[in-house]
Amino acid sequence: MARRSSARPLTALLRRLAPAAAAAALVGAVVAPPASAAPSPVGLAHRSHKVCSSPAPGSAACHALLRDDVNGSAPASRAPDGATATRPSGYGPADIQSAYRLPATTAATPSGPVVAIVDAYDDPTAESDLATYRSTYGLPACTTANGCFRKLDQRGGTSYPRSNGGWAQEISLDLDMVSATCPNCRILLVEASSASFTNLAAAVNTAAAKGATAISNSYGGSDSASSSAYDHPGIAITASTGDNGYAISSPASYRSVVAVGGTALSRASGTSRGWTESAWTGAGSGCSTLNAKPAWQTAATQCSGKATADVAAVADPSTGVAVYDSTSYQGYKGWLVFGGTSASSPIVASVYAQAGNLSGYPASWTWAHAGGLFDVTTGSNGSCPTPVWCHAGAGWDGPTGLGTPNGLSAF
């Protein structure tokens, strides 16, 4: 009798808790799938986390988002590109080149244009990790010895700053995306002494002085007035719009910078392109109140200041990219999957470098040749007072700008 009387209240309690638990699961983090599961489709987000802490006043945070369910080696059944068992999860070079119709040719030794990556702190294993990524995907080696890779501090020397695990993962993401997008590009990594905008600006100036064709900045802070360090006509300077949905971020909000938003990218076998994209819910966008509208942005933005984004590329961690990083941080190392507009900025910078239409401010070429982009017309990143700033649609919109690369003609 005692057992029956205690079981009934327990059963009733479980029945009362079940709906609440189910509701919590819907609004909370998605449980990591088993190792044999395929990547979730767009809309069923994988759990991910930021690898950089929120920025202090006057400083920036990197915009890399790391998927929680991939850490180290992953079986090929989870790889979107259907790669062999030695390939990691996440999109690789063949996927990026296919999705955006980019040249896939490679030279024995990369000798193309220089794409600079500006980040904070030191990644001590940057070159060796890059070698692992490129060899895994059959890309030509990019090393200091063959002249393809170069690492400098913010003053142009080799007195590198202290290391930081989160920013090291950001650096690996950026280097790998240049490699995936433009295997023949040379890579210049400039490491700022800290995440302060003063030091990051010094690193950007160094990258420009050292011959960069394009400079990618996968970080941001709150909207601020434009800095002359990011104003180098003839160089494509890109910056991530952020990962917090509808919200303005600098340096993407600077007049001279190409603001790069984000999409969710998925295969679509029934289409002529073979891929489909929608606005990523986390992609930053907005209308700056501190920076005037650039001459090339049209009335379509419905913004009197600089509107973000200008263009976009894949950024959703659920449709994320493969990255190799051996600097263990928060227990994650090896083959990882990343998203965030930290991925889209170096992709777009590398497309500009390949295309070479860099006279004046390269964004002006893109705005004048928007027909050479894939227009992203679905999805949103939140609610906003002017719908075009946060809802994707035909033509320009905040989360995806004018669209994503469709070959090189718009760059």
Rosetta blueprint (number, residue, H / E / L):
1 M L
2 A H
3 R H
4 R H
5 S H
6 S H
7 A H
8 R H
9 P H
10 L H
11 T H
12 A H
13 L H
14 L H
15 R H
16 R H
17 L H
18 A H
19 P H
20 A H
21 A H
22 A H
23 A H
24 A H
25 A H
26 L H
27 V H
28 G L
29 A L
30 V L
31 V L
32 A L
33 P L
34 P L
35 A L
36 S L
37 A L
38 A L
39 P L
40 S L
41 P L
42 V L
43 G L
44 L L
45 A L
46 H L
47 R L
48 S E
49 H E
50 K E
51 V L
52 C L
53 S L
54 S L
55 P L
56 A L
57 P L
58 G L
59 S E
60 A L
61 A E
62 C E
63 H L
64 A L
65 L E
66 L E
67 R E
68 D L
69 D L
70 V L
71 N L
72 G L
73 S L
74 A L
75 P L
76 A H
77 S H
78 R H
79 A L
80 P L
81 D L
82 G L
83 A L
84 T L
85 A L
86 T L
87 R L
88 P L
89 S L
90 G L
91 Y E
92 G L
93 P H
94 A H
95 D H
96 I H
97 Q H
98 S H
99 A H
100 Y L
101 R L
102 L L
103 P L
104 A L
105 T L
106 T L
107 A L
108 A L
109 T L
110 P L
111 S L
112 G L
113 P L
114 V E
115 V E
116 A E
117 I E
118 V E
119 D E
120 A E
121 Y L
122 D E
123 D L
124 P L
125 T L
126 A H
127 E H
128 S H
129 D H
130 L H
131 A H
132 T H
133 Y H
134 R H
135 S H
136 T H
137 Y L
138 G L
139 L L
140 P L
141 A L
142 C L
143 T L
144 T L
145 A L
146 N L
147 G L
148 C L
149 F E
150 R E
151 K E
152 L E
153 D E
154 Q L
155 R L
156 G L
157 G L
158 T L
159 S L
160 Y L
161 P L
162 R L
163 S E
164 N L
165 G H
166 G H
167 W H
168 A H
169 Q H
170 E H
171 I H
172 S H
173 L H
174 D H
175 L H
176 D H
177 M H
178 V H
179 S H
180 A H
181 T H
182 C L
183 P L
184 N L
185 C L
186 R E
187 I E
188 L E
189 L E
190 V E
191 E E
192 A E
193 S L
194 S L
195 A L
196 S E
197 F H
198 T H
199 N H
200 L H
201 A H
202 A H
203 A H
204 V H
205 N H
206 T H
207 A H
208 A H
209 A H
210 K L
211 G L
212 A L
213 T L
214 A E
215 I E
216 S E
217 N E
218 S L
219 Y E
220 G E
221 G E
222 S L
223 D L
224 S L
225 A L
226 S L
227 S L
228 S H
229 A H
230 Y H
231 D L
232 H L
233 P L
234 G L
235 I L
236 A E
237 I E
238 T E
239 A E
240 S E
241 T L
242 G L
243 D L
244 N L
245 G L
246 Y E
247 A E
248 I L
249 S L
250 S E
251 P L
252 A L
253 S L
254 Y L
255 R L
256 S L
257 V L
258 V E
259 A E
260 V E
261 G E
262 G E
263 T E
264 A E
265 L E
266 S E
267 R E
268 A L
269 S L
270 G L
271 T L
272 S L
273 R L
274 G L
275 W E
276 T E
277 E E
278 S E
279 A E
280 W L
281 T L
282 G L
283 A L
284 G L
285 S E
286 G E
287 C E
288 S E
289 T E
290 L E
291 N E
292 A E
293 K L
294 P L
295 A L
296 W L
297 Q L
298 T L
299 A H
300 A H
301 T H
302 Q L
303 C L
304 S L
305 G E
306 K E
307 A E
308 T E
309 A L
310 D L
311 V E
312 A E
313 A E
314 V E
315 A L
316 D L
317 P H
318 S H
319 T H
320 G L
321 V E
322 A E
323 V E
324 Y E
325 D E
326 S E
327 T E
328 S E
329 Y E
330 Q L
331 G L
332 Y E
333 K E
334 G E
335 W E
336 L E
337 V E
338 F E
339 G E
340 G L
341 T H
342 S H
343 A H
344 S H
345 S H
346 P H
347 I H
348 V H
349 A H
350 S H
351 V H
352 Y H
353 A H
354 Q H
355 A H
356 G L
357 N L
358 L L
359 S L
360 G L
361 Y L
362 P H
363 A H
364 S H
365 W H
366 T H
367 W H
368 A H
369 H L
370 A H
371 G H
372 G H
373 L E
374 F E
375 D L
376 V L
377 T L
378 T L
379 G L
380 S E
381 N L
382 G L
383 S L
384 C L
385 P L
386 T L
387 P H
388 V H
389 W H
390 C L
391 H E
392 A L
393 G L
394 A L
395 G L
396 W L
397 D E
398 G L
399 P L
400 T L
401 G E
402 L L
403 G L
404 T E
405 P E
406 N L
407 G L
408 L L
409 S L
410 A L
411 F L
